Amino acid sequence: MGRGDVSGAEWEPIGPLLSSKRGRWTRHAEDNRRFLNGMLHVSRVGCPWCDMHKRYRKWNSVYVLFRR
């Protein structure tokens, strides 16, 4: 977990609100947390999506979820 990422206490009320399934493929709740942290990172730092840190997974996947 990096600086500025959502902590465990902050994640508790948010986690259950996000679906862990999407379409035919399942996405684990931990991935939802990682995607949320990636979205917050881009908005906090102000970097382009393609320059997002690699620990948040593929920038395009995070961007698609952000646009939804």
N, C-alpha and C positions, 0 to 999 in steps of 0.2 A: 504494500500500500504506500503510495507516494504522498508527498506533502500536498495538502489541499483535497485529498480524496475523502469520500464519504466514510465516516467512522461506523463502527458496529452499532453504536447507540443511535446514530442518525439514520442508519439503514433500516432499523427495526420497524418503524411505522411506514416506510416507503415500500419495502420489499414485497409485502403481501398485495399491494395495489397493482403491481406489474405482473402480467401474465408470464408464466414460464414456458408457455407453448406458443408456437406460431406456425400455422400451416401444417405441412406434413412433417417438418423437422422440429425437434424440440430444442429449446434454448434454456439452459439451466439458469436458475435465479442468480447464481454467481456471475454469469455473463451479463445479466441485466445490470448488476452493480458496476461491472467493469465498463459497460457501455455508458451508463450514467456518468461515471467518473470521467470518461473521455469527453462527453459533451460539456461537462462543467469545466474541464481543463481548457478546451478550445475557447469557450466563452470568457474564462478568467484571463487567459494569457493573450488572447486575441490573435493567435496564429492561424494560418490557413489550415483547412482540414487535412490536406495531404502532408503537413508538417507535424501532425499530432504524434505524440510519443507512442512508440511501438507497444508498450505494455497495455495499451487500451485496445489492442487488436487492430484489424484492418480499418484504416480511416474511412473507407467507403461504406463499410457496414455500419459504423457509428453514425455517419452522415445520413444514411438512409433512415435509420431509426429516429434521428433528430428531426428529419423532414416530416415524418409521420406525426 
